[in-house]
Amino acid sequence: MQILITIPNLKDPGGVASYYNSILPYLHTSCDINIITHQIGSSHSKFSLFHSVLDQFRFIKKIIFQRFDIVHINPSLNFKSYLRDGLFTFWAKIMKKNVLVFFHGWEDYFFNNISGLLNFFFNMTYKKADLFIVLASDFRTKLRSKGITQPIQLMTTAVDEVLMQDFSIETKIDHMKLSGCSRILFLSRLEKEKGFFESIDACKLLVDQGYDIYLTVAGDGPAKQEAENYLRELGLQHRFKMAGYVKGRNKQETFANHDIFCFPTNFGEGMPNAVLEAMAFGMPVVTRAVGGLKDFFENGKMGYLVETTNPEEIACGLKNLLDNEQNYYSISEYNYNYAQEHFMASKVAAKLYNLYEQLTPSDT
């Protein structure tokens, strides 16, 4: 099978780049398929002013002069990606290619406003694809409401096995039992809607109530400076830390050295990969039922879901873990095992490979 996948620059910090960095090595090892990647977007481009037009020309040239059994396109539901990747779908179908569309980011506000010309564009482009992948059952239902009759598969993002090298869940639980301080982690891009201000406020409430906790906020983004200023105002630098953007060995150590993952996001999430990574490192999770999380997250068994971003409610979810030590360790082990079974990159790559096989005629 010859497969063309549209991807962003793999050095970017975004979720799509992270996904393909983790699964491409497993796809490349298969002797049955040949993966060709097609980089799109302005990141690291010398021609950023013209990249949208250049993306289209380069894509058309590639599908005309190279044989592909499947064209795999990775849009997000925002205006720029919607138009760009919709045109990729259109050109690929003009050339009679099998097209797989994998929606990664999902903005409900944008989807709810697909009408008029945008809806006509949807019917002329995405609606002609042969197979869809989404990260949440809610997204599948919404695509069906647009008249999609083709197969729509539900998948997760992936945890890179390289990140897990040398990690031992037994060692971590033993360390948790010996440590008097509970270490809480928030890790994500620092957008206000992601819930890190609320996480800070919730942890301050716990500190004020006498809980021995330590909060690390890891990540970068537009609200980083505001978060740093807020922590200085609180005067709790000995309890709270801004770790910045972490990757590689530093990211591994950050997950391994923290006990609870707090992610009360109100953002338009698809499948927040940091939650899956935290579970893989045996961390109980306090989060909201957003995107694909609501399809698998077992409240009370994997951690606790909060309905709002109210700091008092977040603090209550954290206290449910801090006040029940034995349950805390059970959740840690359960999350680790669940992640090993469902979220590892090799397993996710195998599921994607099976979809490629289903989409490719047997005589190719």
Secondary structure, 3 states (H helix, E strand, C coil): CEEEEEECCCCCCCHHHHHHHHHHHHHHCCCCCEEEEEECCCCCCCCHHHHHHHHHHHHHHHHHHCCCCEEEECCCCCHHHHHHHHHHHHHHHHCCCEEEEECCCCCHHHHHCCCCHHHHHHHHCHHHCCEEEECCHHHHHHHHHCCCCCCEEECCCCECHHHHCCCCHHHHHHHHHHCCCEEEEEECCCCHHHCHHHHHHHHHHHHHCCCCEEEEEECCCCCHHHHHHHHHHHCCCCCEEEEECCCHHHHHHHHHCCCEEEECCCCCCCCCHHHHHHHHCCCCEEECCCHHHHHCCCCCCCEEECCCCCHHHHHHHHHHHHCCHHHHHHHHHHHHHHHHHHCEHHHHHHHHHHHHHHHCCCCC
